[in-house]
Amino acid sequence: MNPEQIQKIILEALHLSNLAREDNRQLTVTPDAPLFGDSGQLDSMSLVALIIDIEDALREAGYDVILTAERAMSRAHSPFKDVPSLVAYIEECLGN
């Protein structure tokens, strides 16, 4: 799976999340959108829901990956900081 395909899955998951949000709480759906942390748009529960949506989409595409493994949580720089960081982390998880 290439980075563009991974990015598309993440952006689709963000869009899906927006369907359940009020108009004044919409997430930014762009290739460089912040996700979690100091400048992030998501709280812990929203991040978990997003990760589940992304894992489900990856599974539907034939990739069984768990994004909340210990290696993600123990990093100095969170792979959930923004869309580019998450794309790179998913590539790493997929062995790309």
LUMKOL-680916 format. One record per residue (C-alpha): residue number from 1; x, y, z. Coordinates in Angstrom, 1 decimal. Layout:
BEGIN
<doro fiza="NUM" X="X" Y="Y" Z="Z"/>
...
REM end
This chain:
BEGIN
<doro fiza="1" X="0.0" Y="0.0" Z="0.0"/>
<doro fiza="2" X="1.5" Y="3.3" Z="-1.0"/>
<doro fiza="3" X="1.5" Y="6.6" Z="1.1"/>
<doro fiza="4" X="-1.3" Y="8.1" Z="-1.1"/>
<doro fiza="5" X="-3.6" Y="5.2" Z="-0.4"/>
<doro fiza="6" X="-2.9" Y="5.4" Z="3.3"/>
<doro fiza="7" X="-3.5" Y="9.1" Z="3.4"/>
<doro fiza="8" X="-6.8" Y="8.6" Z="1.6"/>
<doro fiza="9" X="-7.9" Y="6.1" Z="4.2"/>
<doro fiza="10" X="-7.0" Y="8.6" Z="7.0"/>
<doro fiza="11" X="-8.8" Y="11.5" Z="5.3"/>
<doro fiza="12" X="-11.9" Y="9.3" Z="4.7"/>
<doro fiza="13" X="-11.8" Y="8.4" Z="8.4"/>
<doro fiza="14" X="-11.7" Y="12.0" Z="9.4"/>
<doro fiza="15" X="-14.6" Y="12.8" Z="7.1"/>
<doro fiza="16" X="-16.5" Y="9.9" Z="8.6"/>
<doro fiza="17" X="-15.8" Y="11.4" Z="12.1"/>
<doro fiza="18" X="-17.2" Y="14.7" Z="10.9"/>
<doro fiza="19" X="-20.5" Y="13.1" Z="10.0"/>
<doro fiza="20" X="-21.1" Y="12.5" Z="13.8"/>
<doro fiza="21" X="-19.9" Y="16.0" Z="14.8"/>
<doro fiza="22" X="-21.7" Y="19.3" Z="15.2"/>
<doro fiza="23" X="-21.0" Y="21.9" Z="12.6"/>
<doro fiza="24" X="-19.0" Y="24.0" Z="15.0"/>
<doro fiza="25" X="-16.8" Y="21.0" Z="15.9"/>
<doro fiza="26" X="-15.8" Y="19.8" Z="12.5"/>
<doro fiza="27" X="-12.3" Y="18.4" Z="12.0"/>
<doro fiza="28" X="-9.9" Y="19.7" Z="9.4"/>
<doro fiza="29" X="-9.7" Y="17.1" Z="6.6"/>
<doro fiza="30" X="-6.4" Y="18.0" Z="4.8"/>
<doro fiza="31" X="-3.2" Y="16.1" Z="4.1"/>
<doro fiza="32" X="-1.4" Y="18.1" Z="6.8"/>
<doro fiza="33" X="-4.1" Y="18.2" Z="9.4"/>
<doro fiza="34" X="-3.1" Y="18.1" Z="13.1"/>
<doro fiza="35" X="-4.7" Y="15.2" Z="14.9"/>
<doro fiza="36" X="-3.6" Y="14.7" Z="18.5"/>
<doro fiza="37" X="-1.4" Y="16.6" Z="21.0"/>
<doro fiza="38" X="-0.7" Y="20.2" Z="21.7"/>
<doro fiza="39" X="-2.1" Y="21.5" Z="18.3"/>
<doro fiza="40" X="-4.4" Y="18.5" Z="17.7"/>
<doro fiza="41" X="-8.1" Y="18.5" Z="17.0"/>
<doro fiza="42" X="-8.9" Y="15.2" Z="18.8"/>
<doro fiza="43" X="-9.3" Y="14.3" Z="22.4"/>
<doro fiza="44" X="-8.4" Y="10.8" Z="23.6"/>
<doro fiza="45" X="-11.8" Y="9.2" Z="22.9"/>
<doro fiza="46" X="-12.0" Y="10.8" Z="19.4"/>
<doro fiza="47" X="-8.5" Y="9.5" Z="18.6"/>
<doro fiza="48" X="-9.4" Y="6.0" Z="19.6"/>
<doro fiza="49" X="-12.5" Y="6.1" Z="17.4"/>
<doro fiza="50" X="-10.5" Y="7.5" Z="14.5"/>
<doro fiza="51" X="-7.9" Y="4.7" Z="14.9"/>
<doro fiza="52" X="-10.6" Y="2.0" Z="15.0"/>
<doro fiza="53" X="-12.0" Y="3.5" Z="11.7"/>
<doro fiza="54" X="-8.6" Y="3.5" Z="10.1"/>
<doro fiza="55" X="-7.8" Y="-0.1" Z="11.3"/>
<doro fiza="56" X="-11.2" Y="-1.3" Z="9.9"/>
<doro fiza="57" X="-10.5" Y="0.4" Z="6.5"/>
<doro fiza="58" X="-7.0" Y="-1.2" Z="6.4"/>
<doro fiza="59" X="-8.5" Y="-4.6" Z="7.2"/>
<doro fiza="60" X="-11.1" Y="-4.1" Z="4.4"/>
<doro fiza="61" X="-8.1" Y="-3.4" Z="2.1"/>
<doro fiza="62" X="-6.5" Y="-6.7" Z="3.2"/>
<doro fiza="63" X="-4.1" Y="-5.4" Z="5.8"/>
<doro fiza="64" X="-4.5" Y="-6.6" Z="9.4"/>
<doro fiza="65" X="-2.6" Y="-4.0" Z="11.5"/>
<doro fiza="66" X="-3.0" Y="-2.8" Z="15.1"/>
<doro fiza="67" X="-2.0" Y="0.9" Z="15.4"/>
<doro fiza="68" X="-2.1" Y="1.1" Z="19.2"/>
<doro fiza="69" X="0.7" Y="-1.3" Z="19.8"/>
<doro fiza="70" X="3.3" Y="-0.6" Z="22.5"/>
<doro fiza="71" X="5.8" Y="0.8" Z="20.0"/>
<doro fiza="72" X="3.4" Y="3.6" Z="19.1"/>
<doro fiza="73" X="2.7" Y="4.6" Z="22.7"/>
<doro fiza="74" X="6.4" Y="4.5" Z="23.8"/>
<doro fiza="75" X="7.7" Y="6.9" Z="21.2"/>
<doro fiza="76" X="9.1" Y="10.3" Z="22.0"/>
<doro fiza="77" X="7.2" Y="11.7" Z="19.0"/>
<doro fiza="78" X="3.6" Y="10.5" Z="18.7"/>
<doro fiza="79" X="2.7" Y="8.9" Z="15.4"/>
<doro fiza="80" X="-0.8" Y="10.4" Z="16.0"/>
<doro fiza="81" X="0.4" Y="14.0" Z="15.9"/>
<doro fiza="82" X="-0.8" Y="14.8" Z="12.4"/>
<doro fiza="83" X="-1.7" Y="13.1" Z="9.1"/>
<doro fiza="84" X="1.8" Y="12.9" Z="7.8"/>
<doro fiza="85" X="3.1" Y="11.3" Z="11.0"/>
<doro fiza="86" X="0.3" Y="8.8" Z="10.9"/>
<doro fiza="87" X="0.9" Y="7.9" Z="7.3"/>
<doro fiza="88" X="4.6" Y="7.3" Z="8.0"/>
<doro fiza="89" X="3.7" Y="5.2" Z="11.1"/>
<doro fiza="90" X="1.2" Y="3.1" Z="9.1"/>
<doro fiza="91" X="3.8" Y="2.5" Z="6.3"/>
<doro fiza="92" X="6.2" Y="1.3" Z="9.0"/>
<doro fiza="93" X="3.5" Y="-1.0" Z="10.5"/>
<doro fiza="94" X="2.9" Y="-2.4" Z="7.0"/>
<doro fiza="95" X="6.6" Y="-3.0" Z="6.4"/>
<doro fiza="96" X="6.7" Y="-0.6" Z="3.5"/>
REM end
